[in-house]
Amino acid sequence: MQSNKYLNKQDTDDKSVLTLSSMRERRNDTTKFRIDFIKNLMQGKELQPIVNFDSTATEEYTGKSYDDDESGDSYDTRIVLKKRTHDINKIISQIGGKLKYIKSGTTGHTFKGTAVDDYGEFDYGVKVVAYPRRDKYGSINNTKRPENAEIMMIKLLSYFVVKKQTPHIVLPIGTFNTSIKRFVNLIEEDVVSSSNEKYNEFVQKYKKNEYHDEVSILISEWANRGDLLDYIRNNYKNFSAMHWKVFFFQILSVLAVIQSKYPSFRHNDLKANNVLIQKISRDRQYMNYKVDGVAYRIPNIGYQVKLWDFDFACIPGIVDNIKVESKWTKDINVTPEQNRYYDVHYFFNTLTRKGFFPQFLKEPEIPKDAIEFVQRVVPEKYRSGKNIHERGRILVNDEYLTPSEILRQDPYFEEFRKNAELLQRQKIKHKTKLSSILQSDNIDDAVVQFLGGNRKKSSVKKTKVKLDGLMENNDMDDDIVKLLVDKKKKSTKKHKTHKKESKSKKA
């Protein structure tokens, strides 16, 4: 049960809200908007962003250079993540708004931060994770602890969002440590329900001195439709066949993108309730992807999934995680060993099991081709038996399929591949048109004709907005957009100069 009470009732920071309000008219699901939102939210604040979004250097996201030695500093969050201790009330007050308790998971507690002004509100997520006192985990500043490895991983993966290779990862905003005492009295303060079992367990462990005195705080983007499992349970009867196909494509595509750079990446706990879902604008009919060198064109269903919960995740030698080096995790095949099928298998094999969404295989609303697809990805020998754990994990290190292979070869996604081929032919036509436009004496009319608009709407600003939209969706190549806008600017400047000279002559 979740409460409507707020943890922090302090007023919003006016400067932050005014900056955010200026973004209100922009479409909020583009990569640029997501990054600008974080920059504006954190501008001038005591807490610094986890990621320098102005850099695309790999080292900025891994947290260290490949030339680093194995000194202690390489594994200290105070150095690698610049993680400090702050008063959470002060930080939230600076960012703006208040915190509302949402729910608790196995290891962490989720709050929603809301910055409010006269025009509406802006949301962000706050994840609170306690540090268990375990000798093998070492100091709370050890990057290899699962609580910190999760933040190391989400920072690294944000690289793929910044590079516009995938939108399907939650972007981190900031991280710090704060006193655990602020959270152990929330039941007494009527912020969390007294019947909340997981939160009660957290409080009892604190009272038994099982936790360190500080907790880890991760501030991130907020996903406005919760987790995928709950969303499926509550809405599957309204799904079209395309909803299932697009959701499955999105999950496989982000895994394939990550594995193309880091083949040893493993999420190790990729199940539907560890995937978040965001409602997005439908003003674009299609989304275009390039995954491992192959193009796909996907209908826009108005929703995007985003990977989350990385406390089991690892990339050996880059993001090391003590949790996956334990005996108990080895017994269930949660290890750092490369297996690009592992996350695919665990997601689809758990999705159809008891405790998740077993209706998938039974309900008439589930499309036949979706069921057959899942059964191809997880054949009978990998669904149950001696090589499958009772909770659905594969216990043998077979790399049966990879996400990239599934997307390239499975007939389920054939229409997405064909859509992309058609788009490529259209781009060739665009380039043919471009050559005549660049030679045109009247660039205004030529650009308007190219965009299918009318002469009255041919300002540089409006032209650039529309062209940027096409470029964001990969409907047009970057070079075409830049050439058109540059040509348009020169034409406008020439027109203004001519107009000014004419006025001078008349005077």
N, C-alpha and C positions, 0 to 999 in steps of 0.2 A: 504493500500500500504506500502510495506516495503522498506527501503532505503539500499543502499550498502555502505553508509558512516560508518565510525567507530567512536565510542565514545572515544576510547583511542588508541593513535597511538605510544605509547612508545615501546621500543624494548623489546624483550623477555629476561627473566632471564635465562642466559646460563646454570646454574647449574640444574635448574628444567627441562629444555628441554633435557639435556644430560641424566638425570636420566630416563625420560620418553622414550627416544630413545632406551634405553637398553631393554625396554619391547616390542619393536615393533614386534618381531618375535613370541610373544605368542598369543594364541587365546584370543580375547578380550571380550568374552561373559561369561567366567567362573566367579564364585563368587570370587575366589582368585584373578583373574586379576582385577576385579572391585575394590576390597578393596586395592590391591597393588597400583593401579593407584592413588587412593585418598591419600594414605600414601606418595607416591613419589611426588605427586603434591604439598602437603602441608609441606613436610619435610623442617625444618629450616626456615619456614615462620613466620611472625609476627602474622598472623591469625591462630588460632588453629582449628583443625578439630572438628566438632560437636560431633562426635562419637569416642569413644576409641574402635577401631575395634579388639583390642587384648583381649577384655573382652566379655564374653557371659553372664554376670550376668544381670538379668532383671533390677536391679536398675540402671545400667549404661544407659539404654535406656529410662526408665521412667523419668529420671532426678532427682529422689528423692527416698529415702528409704521409705518403708511402715511404718517405725517407726517415720518418720518425724512428727513434730507437725504442727499445722496450722498457724505457724508464717508467717510474711510477706515475709521472705526469701524463703519460699517454692514456692512463686508465683512471684519471681523476676527473670527476664531473665538474669540479670547480675550474679546471683548466679547459677540458674538452667542450663542455656545454655551458661554461660560465655560470654554473648553477650556484646560487647563493641562498642564504636564509633571509626571508622577508616576513613581515607581518601581513598576513593575508587580507585583513581588513583594509590596510593601507593600499595594497596593490589593487584590490577590487574597486576601492573608492577612486583611485586614480584612473583606472580603465573606464569606469562608469557603470552605474547600475547596482544590482544586487544579485545574490545567488539563491536559486531555488533548488532544493533537493529533488532528484529525479528517481534514482534507484541505486541498488548496490549489486555488485557482481561478486565473483569468487575472491578477487584480490583488491578491488577498488570500488570507489563510490563516485557516482556521477551527479554533478550539479549543472544547472543551466544558468549562465550569466546573462543578464539582460540590461543593456544600456537604453534608457528611455528618454525621449524628448517630446515636444509638442506634436511632432509629425508621425510618431510611431516608435518602433523599438528595433534594436539590433541584438542578435543573440550570439553567444559563444559558449563553448563547453569547458567545464572544469572537472578534471579527474583527480581524485584524492586517493593516494595509495600509501599504506603504512609500510614501514621497513621492519620485517620480522628479525628478531635477534637470532641469527644463525652464524656460527663461527665460519663455516665455509663460504659465506657470502661476503665476509669482511666488512669494511667500513661502509657507511651509507653513501660515501663519495665514490665508491668503486663502480666504474662504468659497466662492469660485467654482471653486476646484480641485475636480476630480471626487471626490477622497478626502473632502473636506469637504462638497461639494454633496450627496453621498449622505446624510450625517448630517443636514444641513439638511432634506432631503426626508423622511427617516423621522421626524424630529421633527414636521414639519408634518402628515404623514399620520396621526400618532397622534391628532390632533384627532378624526378620524372614529371611532376606537375609543372614545375618552373620551365622545363624544356618542352612543355606541351606534348609530351609523349603519351600521357594518360591523365584524365581528370579524376581517376577513381581511388584517390588516397586522401585521407583527411590531412589538412595542413596544420602543423603545430604553430602555436603563437608564442608562448613563453613557458618557462619552467623554473621552479624554485622550491626550496624546502621551507616549511613553516611548522610551528608548534602543533603537536598532536592534540593538545588540550582543547584547542578551539573546536574540535570535532567530537570529543567523547561525551559531551553533555547535550547533544542535539535532541536526544530522546526526551530528556528532562525539560528541555526548552520548547518541546512540542514542535520541533522542526521535522523530526523523523518519527514515524508511528512507533509506539511501544510494541506492536506486533511484528515489526520488521525483523525477521530471524537473522538475516545476514548482518544487519547493523548491530543487533544485540550481540552477535558473536564477536564482532570487531571490538565492541566496548569491553566485553568480558576478557578477551585476550590482552587488551591494554591493562586492565586491572591486575592481571596475572604477570605483568611485566614482560610480555612476550614481544613487545614492539619497542623500537627506539623512540626517543622523545620527539622526533620530528617526522613529518610525513612528506611525501613527494607530491608536488602539485604540477599538473600539466594543463595548460590552457590551450585550447585548440578551436578549430572551426566547429560550429554546431550543425548537426544533421537534423533537419526539421521533420523527418518522418520516422525517427527511431531506428531500431534494428530491423534487418531484413526478415528474420524469422517471425517477429510479431506482425510485421506488415503483411507477410504472406498469409498468416493465419487469419488475419482480420479482413483481408481484401481479395483472396484468391478467386472467389466466386465472380468477381467483377473483372478478372484478368482476361485479356484476349490471348490468343496463341502467341502473338508478337511480344507481349509482356514477358512471358517465360523465356523466349528466345533471346530477347535483348538483355535481360538480367543475366542469363547464363553467359552470353557473349562478353558483357562488361567484366564479369569476374574472371573469366579465362584470359581476356585481353590484358588486364592489368598484371596478372601473373606472368604472362608471356613477355610483356615489356620489361618487367623486373628481371626475369631470368635471362633475357637477352644480354644484359650487362653483368648480372650476378647469378650465374647458373646454380650456385650453391645456396641461394636464398631459400629459406624455409620459414613459413609463417608458423607452422606446427600446431596451430589451433584454429584453422580456418573452417568455421561452421557458420551457419546462417545468422546466429545471434551475435557473431563477432564481425558482421558486415553491417554498415550503416546505410541509410537511404535518404536521399535528398530530393525534394520536389524542385523541378527546374522549369524555366520558361519553355513554352512550346512554339515560340515564334520562328524557330528553325525547323524545317520539316525533317532534315536528316543530320546525322553526326558522322563525321569522317574520321577513320582511324588508319594508321599505318603501324602494323604489328609485325616485328621481325621481318621487315622488308615487303610485306604483303598488305595491299590496300583493302579496306572494308568500308562500306557505306551503310549506316544503320538508321532505321526510322527512329525519330525522337518520340519516345513514349511519355516524356515529361518527368522522368525519374532517373537518377543516377545512383549507383551503389558506390560505397567508399570503404576500403579496407580499414580495419581498426583492431585494437587489442593485440599488441605485439609482444606481450611479456614472455611468450615461448619462442619468439622469432630469433633467427640468427643468420649471419653470413660469416662463416669461419674466417678468422684473421682480420675481419673488418668490423663486424658487430658480433662480438663474442658474448655468450649468455651462459652463466654458470648453471642456470636451471636445466638446460638441455644436456649437461654433462653429469647429471646425477644418475644413480643406479635406478631409481624408480621411474625416471623418464626413459631410460634406456630399455627397461622392461616393456614399455608400451611403444617402442620405436620412435620416441621423440628424441632425436639426436641431431648433431650438426652435419651428418653425412649427406652428401648431395643426393637428392631424389626429386626430380621435377614433377613426378606424378603424385607425390605424397599429399600435397595440399589439394590438388584436384580430387583425388580419391576421398579424402576426409570430408570435403565439403559435400560432395554428392552422396556419399554413402551414409553420412549422418542425416542429411536432409530428409531422407525417406524412412528413417527409423523412428521407433517409439520415443517419445520425449521431444521430438522435433516436428516433422510434418509427414507422418505416415499416410495421410490422406492422398498424398501425391500419387500413389500407385493405385488408389481405389476410387477416388471421386470422379464422376462423369465430367466435371468442369475442366479437368486436366487434359490438355491436348495429347492425343496419341503419339504424335511425333516427338513431343517433349519427353514422354515416358520412355520411348524407344531410344532416344538420345542418351538419357541417363543410364539406361541399361547397357548401351554400347560402351560408354565411358567407364562404367563399373560393371564388368561382366560377372557372371555367377561366381566364379572362383575367387573374386575379390570382395564379395558381399558378406560372406560368413564362412565359418569353418575354422580349422586350426591356424590358419595364417591371418585371421582377422580377430582383433580384440573384441570383447563383448560390447565395448562402447563405439565400435566402428572403425578403429584405427587399423591400418594395414601393418602387419608385423614382419613382413619380408621386404627387403629393399629392392623390389622390382620397379624399374622405371618403365612401366607398361606403355604409357603415353605421356606426351608433354602438352601443355596448353597450346603451344604454337602449332603442333601437329594436328590437334583437334580442330583448331580454327581453320587451318589450311585445307584439311582433307575431309572432314566430316560433312555429309550431305545436309545436315541440319542448318549449316551456315552458308550454303551455296548461294542463296539469293543475296546475301550481304557482299559476297565476292563479286557477283555479277553486277550489282549496283555500282560498285567501285569501278569496274571496267567501263560502264556506261559514262560515269563521271569523267573518266580519263579522256574519253573521246570528246566530251563537251569542252574540256580544258584545251584540247588541241584546236577546236573551233574558236575558242576565246583568243588564242594566240594569233590565229589567222586574222581575226577581226582587229586585234591590237595593232598589227602592222599598218593597216589602213588608217586607224585612228591617229597614230603617231605622225602620219604624214598629212593629216587633215589641217587645213587652214583655220577651220572653225572647231577648235577642240571642245568648246562648250556643247555644241550640238552633237558632236561625235560621242562624247562621254555619256551624255544623257541617252542617246540612242543605244549605246552599249548596255547601259543599265536598265533600259526599258522604262525610263521616267519621262518627265516633261521638262521643257526648257526653263520654266520658272523655278525649278528646284535644282538648279545647277551650280549652287555655291560650292566653293572649295570644301567648306566644313561639312555640308550635307553629303557631298560626293565621297569625302574621306570616311564618313561614318558608315555609309553603305558598303564601300569597298573593304573597310576594316572588318565589317561583319562577314563578308564573303571570305576574307582571308582567315578569320578566326575559325570558320567552319571548314576550311580547306577547300572551298568551292572555287577558289582562284589562287594561283601561285603568287608568292610574295613579290616576285619581280614585276608581274603585271600590275599589281596594286601600286607599287612605288612609282613605276613609270607613268601610270595614269594620273596619280596625284601630283607628281612633279610637273607633268605637262600642264595640268589644270592650273597649278599655282603660277607657272610662267605666263600662261594665257591671261589669267586674271590680273597679274601685275602689269602686263603689257597693256591690257585694256584700261586699267586705272591711270597709267602714265599718259596714254593717248587722250583720255578724257580730261585729265588735268591740263595738258598742253592746249587742248581745244578751248578750255575755259580761259586760259591765259591770253590766247589770241583774240578772243571775243572782247576781253577786258581792255 
